[in-house]
């Protein structure tokens, strides 16, 4: 499921920096999401990676198969592939992973929370699939690393929108005693 994309060594240099406006947008999105989660959840996010999300999906797939409630978890693959491309690019630009952990940690936690209810998991996978289908594939990081601020702004806005999606879904899926009627009525699109 993992992407084979990796940056060429020439991209990892001092010239590759995220614009301050793009970085500020990303930091503010992280702070907004952080205000909606518990301190312990936020701490767990800092240890989450793409591989953790992938492993969680595989574990859930095996658990559901054992209960004969197998879901089409492969629907999330385009989302994971695209977001992994974007996070690799953002990682090159600001050379830190603190902001990127807010991509993988919430995704993993939401998938885990939703896995307890087949309908909730289906809806979440459907939304991830829809997002993955509209995100353009990155074939190069030239625009990002050459100081193309329009590209960097677009990258930051994708990140901001993704974290706004997480805010809405995270609050919904982590509610204690989530009633079945709310699962069936959720429309997390924005």
TIROTI-697665 format. One record per residue (C-alpha): residue in three letters; x, y, z. Coordinates in steps of 0.1 Angstrom, whole numbers, padded with zeros to 4 digits. Layout:
residues N
   resn       X       Y       Z
    ALA       X       Y       Z
...
END
This chain:
residues 190
   resn       X       Y       Z
    UNK    0000    0000    0000
    UNK    0030    0023    0006
    UNK    0041    0048   -0020
    UNK    0075    0043   -0037
    UNK    0080    0080   -0040
    UNK    0112    0094   -0024
    UNK    0129    0127   -0029
    UNK    0160    0130   -0049
    UNK    0190    0140   -0027
    UNK    0193    0174   -0045
    UNK    0159    0184   -0031
    UNK    0171    0182    0004
    UNK    0190    0214    0007
    UNK    0188    0249    0023
    UNK    0169    0263   -0007
    UNK    0140    0241    0000
    UNK    0120    0260    0026
    UNK    0083    0264    0031
    UNK    0071    0300    0029
    UNK    0063    0316    0062
    UNK    0027    0322    0052
    UNK    0022    0285    0042
    UNK    0039    0273    0074
    UNK    0018    0297    0096
    UNK   -0014    0283    0080
    UNK   -0003    0248    0088
    UNK    0006    0256    0123
    UNK   -0027    0273    0130
    UNK   -0046    0243    0116
    UNK   -0026    0221    0140
    UNK   -0034    0243    0169
    UNK   -0072    0243    0160
    UNK   -0072    0206    0159
    UNK   -0052    0203    0190
    UNK   -0078    0223    0209
    UNK   -0105    0197    0200
    UNK   -0086    0166    0213
    UNK   -0075    0155    0247
    UNK   -0040    0160    0259
    UNK   -0033    0122    0258
    UNK   -0047    0119    0222
    UNK   -0025    0148    0211
    UNK    0005    0131    0227
    UNK   -0004    0098    0209
    UNK   -0005    0117    0176
    UNK    0032    0127    0179
    UNK    0042    0090    0177
    UNK    0020    0082    0146
    UNK    0033    0076    0112
    UNK    0020    0065    0078
    UNK    0030    0029    0086
    UNK    0010    0031    0119
    UNK   -0021    0040    0099
    UNK   -0015    0012    0074
    UNK   -0009   -0013    0101
    UNK   -0041   -0003    0119
    UNK   -0061   -0007    0088
    UNK   -0046   -0042    0083
    UNK   -0054   -0052    0119
    UNK   -0090   -0040    0116
    UNK   -0093   -0058    0083
    UNK   -0083   -0091    0100
    UNK   -0106   -0085    0130
    UNK   -0135   -0078    0107
    UNK   -0127   -0108    0085
    UNK   -0127   -0131    0116
    UNK   -0162   -0117    0125
    UNK   -0174   -0121    0089
    UNK   -0179   -0084    0086
    UNK   -0151   -0077    0062
    UNK   -0151   -0041    0048
    UNK   -0135   -0028    0016
    UNK   -0106   -0011    0034
    UNK   -0087   -0007    0001
    UNK   -0109    0023   -0006
    UNK   -0086    0043    0016
    UNK   -0055    0036   -0005
    UNK   -0058    0066   -0029
    UNK   -0062    0089    0001
    UNK   -0032    0074    0019
    UNK   -0010    0075   -0013
    UNK   -0019    0111   -0021
    UNK   -0015    0123    0015
    UNK    0018    0105    0018
    UNK    0030    0124   -0013
    UNK    0019    0157    0002
    UNK    0035    0150    0036
    UNK    0068    0139    0019
    UNK    0068    0172    0001
    UNK    0060    0192    0032
    UNK    0086    0174    0051
    UNK    0112    0184    0026
    UNK    0101    0220    0028
    UNK    0102    0225    0065
    UNK    0125    0197    0076
    UNK    0105    0186    0106
    UNK    0078    0161    0113
    UNK    0059    0178    0141
    UNK    0032    0192    0118
    UNK    0030    0160    0098
    UNK    0021    0139    0128
    UNK   -0012    0157    0128
    UNK   -0020    0140    0095
    UNK   -0014    0104    0106
    UNK   -0023    0104    0143
    UNK   -0059    0116    0139
    UNK   -0065    0094    0108
    UNK   -0053    0064    0128
    UNK   -0074    0072    0158
    UNK   -0106    0079    0138
    UNK   -0102    0046    0119
    UNK   -0098    0028    0153
    UNK   -0129    0045    0168
    UNK   -0150    0039    0137
    UNK   -0140    0002    0135
    UNK   -0163   -0006    0164
    UNK   -0193    0001    0142
    UNK   -0194   -0012    0107
    UNK   -0216    0016    0094
    UNK   -0193    0043    0109
    UNK   -0163    0026    0094
    UNK   -0180    0024    0060
    UNK   -0189    0061    0061
    UNK   -0154    0071    0072
    UNK   -0137    0050    0045
    UNK   -0162    0065    0019
    UNK   -0151    0100    0029
    UNK   -0114    0091    0028
    UNK   -0120    0076   -0006
    UNK   -0138    0108   -0018
    UNK   -0109    0130   -0006
    UNK   -0083    0107   -0022
    UNK   -0101    0108   -0055
    UNK   -0100    0146   -0058
    UNK   -0064    0152   -0045
    UNK   -0041    0156   -0075
    UNK   -0011    0132   -0077
    UNK    0023    0148   -0072
    UNK    0048    0136   -0098
    UNK    0075    0160   -0088
    UNK    0085    0182   -0060
    UNK    0102    0208   -0083
    UNK    0075    0234   -0077
    UNK    0076    0231   -0040
    UNK    0114    0232   -0037
    UNK    0121    0259   -0063
    UNK    0104    0286   -0042
    UNK    0071    0284   -0060
    UNK    0050    0301   -0034
    UNK    0017    0294   -0052
    UNK    0024    0257   -0050
    UNK    0034    0260   -0014
    UNK    0002    0279   -0006
    UNK   -0018    0252   -0023
    UNK    0000    0225   -0003
    UNK   -0007    0244    0029
    UNK   -0044    0248    0020
    UNK   -0047    0210    0014
    UNK   -0032    0204    0048
    UNK   -0055    0230    0064
    UNK   -0086    0215    0048
    UNK   -0075    0180    0058
    UNK   -0071    0190    0094
    UNK   -0105    0208    0093
    UNK   -0120    0175    0080
    UNK   -0103    0157    0109
    UNK   -0117    0182    0134
    UNK   -0153    0175    0123
    UNK   -0149    0138    0121
    UNK   -0128    0134    0151
    UNK   -0153    0151    0173
    UNK   -0181    0129    0159
    UNK   -0164    0095    0160
    UNK   -0149    0099    0195
    UNK   -0182    0108    0212
    UNK   -0189    0084    0240
    UNK   -0220    0062    0233
    UNK   -0223    0075    0198
    UNK   -0259    0067    0188
    UNK   -0266    0047    0157
    UNK   -0290    0073    0144
    UNK   -0262    0099    0143
    UNK   -0239    0076    0124
    UNK   -0266    0072    0097
    UNK   -0272    0109    0095
    UNK   -0236    0122    0094
    UNK   -0226    0144    0064
    UNK   -0190    0154    0071
    UNK   -0184    0170    0037
    UNK   -0175    0207    0036
END
